[in-house]
Amino acid sequence: MSLRILDIKQVARAVHCIRPYSTHVSNHIEKKLIYTSPNVGLVKLVKKFSLSTLGISAVATPTVMYFWQSPAVQAADMNSSMFIGAVMASACSTGALSFLLSPYVNSIYLHVLKQQNESSKKLPAISPNSTISIETLDLFARRRTTTLQLKDLKPVASSSFMTWTVNKRVLEKQYALEQTKGVKPKINQHRFWLDQRNGMGDRDIMSSILRIVHEQGRQRMI
């Protein structure tokens, strides 16, 4: 009987020792802010203003068309094609602004191990396997986070409003996992516009990230 109790105690000690190492890896990951843009508020304001004008136009159009034969509308000498054209122009401008500003990067976070961060104040060396989280804004000016590795990015050299794009193979793999296994996508934005002139943060880390992504693009072209 005493031997059995001893065995149970040994098993309990073994489980207690193993338990700290059986937790999920994400519990040991910490995000460090390495980049932020001072123009985030302006971009958000422009997107909200554009959406507001589109919403007002969408609400006003049925109302005006309903009272089109009224004396007040007829006295204004409004042309129906001109009015509908103005509404379409508002919709097109909202879509164009959304297309241009959706890739705008608000902030970038570097994923580091908590133990490594606590033992050393200096952030780890950057490699193609380094994981980052990029925050952008969606159509309704809400935060949208994309988590990926640097090796998943490609540089864009011929665009003034684009810095990186996500590799198509990575997007295809994510889509396949989402369709077959129901895995929630981590890449919610595939185009990124980095404000390298006005951006603030850790210059050394950001320089390393830009260099690695640029080298990856050059190697793919060879």
NORLIN-V878912 format. One line per field, one symbol per residue. phi: phi as a letter, one per 40 degrees, with the letter a starting at -180 (. if undefined). A space follows every 50 residues. Layout:
# NORLIN-V878912
phi->???
This chain:
# NORLIN-V878912
phi->.cccccccccccccccccdccccccccccbcbcbaabccccccccccccc ccccccccccccccccccccccccccfccccccccccccccccccccccc ccccccabbccbcccccccbccccccbdccbbbbbbbcccgccbbbbacc ccbbcbcbbcbabbbcdcccccccccccccbgccccbbabbbbbcccbcb iccccccccccccccccccccc
